[in-house]
């Protein structure tokens, strides 16, 4: 690998996707790339995702607003593929405004976004509680209503952002949805006997979501977000025609994709690069480069198979080192992340379904101090050797990793900004990842800070 001089190509668009189970460090890279981009688009997911940015030592957590918001000259878009909690969006806006970040004039929200309302979160929580009572394995959702909101979208009954402009229409559709979902809550999910947290309890009486508080809250919030509603598809296409560089920001990771992930332990949307077109309203020909973000090891939050998982709660083990040095707790939920060795067979599956142009390796510095590393290069499944992660949780759970052992390093890589400054064994580790996965490494992150980034080839390069 060699570092290149960088000259941006006008009208070039980049998609950033996670290649593992999310939490790969996409937020930092999106923020870093927006030095070149003029617009950042979030194209799927909801406030179940979280991006943490560290700029000059100050940490900022974002859940719905694109990471480009931290740069004053960048416009931010929430595309139609996102399911939107207006409550959480306004909380995030207010938090950023208190920190001195101007948001409302730069944020555009697609009128086609389905809304997440209190009954979606109630259903999400009640379903997981029902699995616990039945003694079956939970999916491990965040309980924020993402899945139920996507269900309403696919069933063609969702309330959308544009409905907030029409109170009578909103009220009619809301009553129909409450009739349906309250029946499910009380009859099938035992909601009348559940205890609800402070966020939901004002909306629930005897296990049923009440119309008036939901409607009144929505109408009050509508006045705040009306100025930000937009035809995002049109604005993005016009920006591209004007020569703006755009960045499409995915949430979660490829192995949580509802079609291509470890089903059923997945999220409820398509996390792969191709969904940037559908989730934002642009043609696939406008997606010029796909950057896959991957940690130098693997992590996973929630349930589901994880072939290279290590013992990460026992002090003195490599997994414990990753969990503690990497501060592996979820940005959105605070849950501990399970940790394991780098899985190159998993990454090959991600490269296949995303059409990766290049990789960004994050958290390389977390491996500092480990004297030996293992790299999963394939699996044994039912006595046969395979080199690509299977599709579906049942098969993945039976996979036995095949490892190569590589020497680690005791020198520090923290804050390195040139490839040549990395420890020799760290460079060898990166080269082996390239060889096994067949995807070039174009960027390396050596700490959470924006400036601690090694550029090998810029995604926006001419």
N, C-alpha and C positions, 0 to 999 in steps of 0.2 A: 504494500500500500504506500502511496506517496501523496503528500499534501499538494493541493492544486490552488492556483490563484483563482479567485472568485470574481466572476462578472455575471450579474443577474440577467436573465433573459426575460424581456417584458412579455406579459400575457401568458406566463407559465404558471400552471396550477399544480399543487402538491397535495396528496392525501397522506395523513398520518394515522396509522392504525396500530393497535397493540397486537402482538403476535402470540401472546401466552394467555393467561387467564385474567388479564387486566392488571392494573397497578404497576405498569412497566415504566412509568415516568414520562408519559406522553405530554403532560402539562408543561413541563420544563422545555421540552423540545418544540412544542407549538409556540410557546412564548419566545424562544430563541429564534425560530424561523420567521416570526412576524417582524423582525428587523427588516426583512425583505418584502413580506406580503403587505398588501393594502386592505385585505379583508380576510376574516377568519370565520369559518362556517362550522357549526355543530350540526351533525346530520342524523343522529339517532340517539336512543336511550332517553333517560330522564335524570332526576336528581338522585338516582341510585349510584351514579358515577361521581368520582371526585378527583380533581387535579390539584396538586399542591405545587405552588411556585415559590422559589426562594430567590429574592432579588436583593442584593446588597445585605444579605443576612436576615431580611424580613420575610416571614412566611405568610403566604396567602392561600387559602383553600377556596376553590371554585367547584360548583356542582352542575350548574346549568349554563352560566355565561361563558362563552368561549375564552380561552386563555389569552387571546390577543387584547383583551380589555385593559391590560396593564400598560399598553403602549398608546399614548394619547392620539396618535395619527391613524390608528387602525380602526376600521369599522367591523362590527361583530354581528353575526347573523345566527338566529336559531331557525333551522330548517324544518320543513314539514314532517320529517321523519322523527322528530323529537316529541315525546309526550310531556306535556308542560304542567307543572304545579305552579300556578300563579303565586300562591302563598310563598313558596320557597324562592321563586324568582325575585319577588319584591324584598324578601329578607336579605337575599344576596346583594341586590342593588343597594339597599340601605347600608349594609356593611361596607361595601366598597366606597360609597359616598362619604361615610364617616372617616374612611382612610384617605380621603381627598381625591378619589378616582371619579372622574365624570363619566357616567354610564348612559343616561337616558337618550342623549343626542346621538350616540354612536351605536345603539343596540336596535336591531330590526328583528321582529318576530313574525314568522309565517302565520298567516291567518288560518292555515290548514292544520296547524298543530292540534292534535287531540288534547283535551284537558284532563289532568288528574284531579279528581275531586275526593272529598273525605270518604265516600263509600268505597272507592278503589283501595285505599289504604286499609280500611276495615276488612274487606274481603281478603286481601293479601295476608293480614295478620291472622284472621280467623282460619284460613286454610292451613297455615303452618301449625297453628295450635291444634287443629284437628288431626294432623299427621302425628303430632307428639302424643295426643291422647290414644291414637290407634297403635302407637308403637312402630310406625313406619318412618323411614328416613326422610328428613325435611330436605327441600330443595336448597335452602339457605338463602332465601330472598332477603332483601333489606327491609321488607315490610312497608315500603313506601308507595305501593299501589301501581307499580310500573306494569306488571303483567296484566292485571285486570283492565288497565286503561288501554293496552294494546288489544286485548280481547274485544272491547267495545269498538275499537277502530275497525278491526277485521270483520266484526259482525255488522258494520255499517250503521251503528247506533250511537257513535261517540258524539259528545258535545265538543265543539272545536273552538279555537280562539275567536273565529269570526262570529260565532253565536253570541259572544258577549256584547256585541253591538246591537242585539235585537232582544230586549228583555222578554217579550211575550213568547217568542220562539224558544228562547232559552228555558223559560219556565215550563212550557209544554213538554219539551224533551226531557227536562230534569225529572218531572213527575213520572214519566214513563220509565226512566232508568231506575228511579227509586223503588217503584213497584216491583220491578224485576229483581234488583239486587237485594232489597230487604227480604224478599221471599227466600232467596238463597241463604242470606245471613241467618235468618231465624229458623228456617225449616231444616236446612242441611248442615249448617256450621255451628249451631248452638250459641249464637251471639248473645242471647239474653242472659246467659250465665257468665259472660266474660267480663273482665276488668279492663277498662280502656285507659290509655295514657292521657295526659293533659291536652295533647293536641287534638285528640278525637272525641273526648268525652263531651264537649259542648254541643256536638252534632248528634249524639246518640241517646235515645230514650228506650229502655227495655229492649236493647239490641238492635233497634231500627234507626237508620239515618233519617233525620227530620228535614223536611223541605225548607222551612223558613230560614234557619241559620245558614244552610248551604247557599240558598238563593241570595240572601242579603249580603253575604260575604263576597260572592261572585260579582254582584252588581257594583259593590264598592270598589273592588279591585279593578273592574273593567275600566273605570275612569282613569286609573293610573296607567294602564298599559295601552290604551287606545292610541296615544301618540307614537307608540313603538310598533304597532301592527303594520305589516307591509306585504307586498307581493315579492317575497324573497327570491323566487325563481327569476322573475323579471329583473330585479336589481342585480343579481349575480351575473346574468347574461350580459346586461348592459355594462357592468364593471369590466367583464372580460373583453368585450368589444373595444372598450376604452384603453385596454392595455394593462389593466391592473393585475398584479399577481395575487392569486387567491390560495388560501390554505383550508383544507377540509379536515376537520378534527373529529376523529372517532372516539367513542367511549367504550369502556370495558375492553375485551380482547377477543381475538379470533376464536379461541377455544371456548368462549361463552356465546358464540353466535348460535342463534336458534336453529339454524340448518346445519352448520358445519362444526359445531362444538360438541362437548361431551354430554349430549342429550340423554336424559332430561335435565341434567344439572347445568343449565344454561340460563342466559337472560332471555328477554322476550322480543328482541329485535335482531336485525342483521348487523353485525359489527364489522363485516369485511369491507374492503375498499370499494367494491362495486356498488355498495349501497350509498356511497357518497353522491352518486348521480340521482338515484331515486329519492333519497332523503333530503335533497337540497333543490331539486328541480333543474338540473343541468344535464346535458347529454354526456355520455361516457367518453366521447372524444375530447372533452375538456379536462379530463383527468390525465395529466401528463407524466406524473412520477408518483410512485407509491413508496413511502418510507415506513418500514416496519420497525417498531420500537420493541426491544427485547432486553430483559435484565441479563446480567452476566451469570445469573442462576435462575431458578424458577420459584414462584410463589403462587399460592391460591387461597382465596377466602371462601368460606362456606363449604357445602358438601360436594361430593363428586370424586371421581378417580384422579389420582396424581401419581403416575408411575415412579418418578424419581424422588418422591417425598422422603425427607430425612426425619430423624428424631430432633425436633427443633425446640423442645422445652427443657432438654437436659443440658445443664451447664457443661462446657468443655467439649461439646460436639460441634462439627461443622455447621449443622443446622441451627444450633443455638447462636453460633457466631453470626450467621446470616441474619437471623431474626433480630438480634440485639444491635449489631453494628449497622444494619440496614434499617433499623427502626420500623420493622414491618408490622404496622397497624393500619387498618383501612382508613382512608381520608374521610369517607362518608359515615361509616358505622363505628369506627374505632376497634373493630374486631381484629384479633391477631391473625396474621397471614401464615399459612403453612409454608414451609420452605423446603427446597430440594435442589439437587444438582441440575445444571443446564441440560436441557433436553433437545438435542439437535434433530431427532426424528420428529418431534412435535413441531419444530420450526420449519422443517421441510413441508409438512402439511400446511402450515400457515403461508409459506411462500407460494405453494401451489394455488390456494384458493384466493389469495390477494394479488398475485402477479407482482410480487415485490421487486422494486427497482434497486433498493439498497436497504441496509440495516443501520440502525443506531443501537449500539450497545450501551445500556445505562448501568449505573451502580457497579462499575468495574472495581472501584475503590473499596467496596465492601469486602472483596475477596483478599485484600491486603492482609498478610499475616497467616494465611492458610498455606501450609507447606506442601500440601498435596490436593489436587483437584480431580474430580471425576466428570467425564463428559459422556452423556448417553448418546450413542451413535445408532441405536436400533433396539429392537426388542425380540424376545422369544415369545410366541403366542401359540399355545397348544402344540408345543414341540417344534414349531417352524420359525425360522428367522425372518423378520420383516424389518424394513428400514424406514417405514412411514407410519405415523400414528394412525390407528384405525379410527373409523367414525362410529360414535356411540359409546355410552358409558360401560355397557356390559363387557364389550371386547377389551376396552382400555383397562378395566379393572383386572383383567387376567394377564396383562402384559408384564413380562419380567425384563427390566432394562438390561441392555448390554453396554458395559462401560469401557471407556479408555481412561487410563490414569495418566495425568500430566503433572509436572512439577509446579508447585505454587511459587509464591514470592514473599519475601519479608520486607522488601523496600516499599515505600509509600507511592501510590499513584494519585493521591488526593490532590485535586486542583491542577493536574497536568493539562496543558493546552496544546502540546505538540506530541505527535505520535512517538517521536524519537526519545522523548523524556519518560516514556513508560518503562517499567522494569522489563528486562529481556524476556522473562517467562510469561509476563502479561501479554507481550507482543506475540509470543508463540501460541498462547491460548487463543487469542483472537484469530490468528491465521488458521488454526485448526478448525475453529467454528466456521470460517469461510469455506474451507475445503470440504467439510462434511455436509454443509447445508447448500452449497452452490450459490450463495448470495453474498455479494461484496459488502463489506462494512464501510460505510461512508461517514459515519459520525460516531464518536465515543464520548460518553459523559463520565466525568470523574468526580463529581460531587453534585448535590442538588442545586448549587448556585448557577445562575444563568451563564456566567462567564467561564465556568470550568468545563469547557467543551472542546474536544479535538475535532477539527474539520479535516476530513480526507477528501471528500468530494461533495460540493454543496448541491442540495436538491434543486435549487433554482439556477444552477449554472447553465450558461449558454452552451 
